[in-house]
Amino acid sequence: MYELIQVSERSCYIQSPSAFGRQRLTAHLSSRETLSKVLEIADKVTAICMEPLRFEAILQWLFTGYGLTMNFEQYVLVGSTVRSYLAWLKDSGRLNGLFESNMLLWQRI
C-alpha cells in the first residue's frame, strides 16, 4: 500500500511509482481522511473500468456520480486529476491501458 506523506500543515503527497503528486488538504480533513478519500476515488475509478473505456467516458461517469457540472475549467482541473489517478492505477497494477482503433482505453486488471 502507498503511504500518504505530509510535507506541510496543509499539503501531502502519495509516494508511488507514478509521482502521483501533491494533494492540498482542506482545513476540516485529516491526513487519514484525505488518504481514505483518495483510495475511495481510486476504487471508484477501478470499478468504472470493468469494460474498456476511453478517458472521456470515465470522466463522464465521475462527473455524474459526484454531481459535478462540466465546464471548461472543471474539465481541465478534474480531468488532470483523473489522468493522474489513471497513471497511478496503471503503475500500481490495478488498471491496464490498451490501444484499440488508435484510441487509448482503460480496463481493470
Buried (B, 14 or more C-beta within 10 A) or exposed (E): EBEBEEEEEEEBBBEBEBEBEEBEBEEEBEEEEBBEEBBEBBEBBBEBBEEBBEBEBBBBBBBEEEEEEEEEEEEEEBBEBBEBBBBBBBBBEBBBEEEEEEEEBBBBE
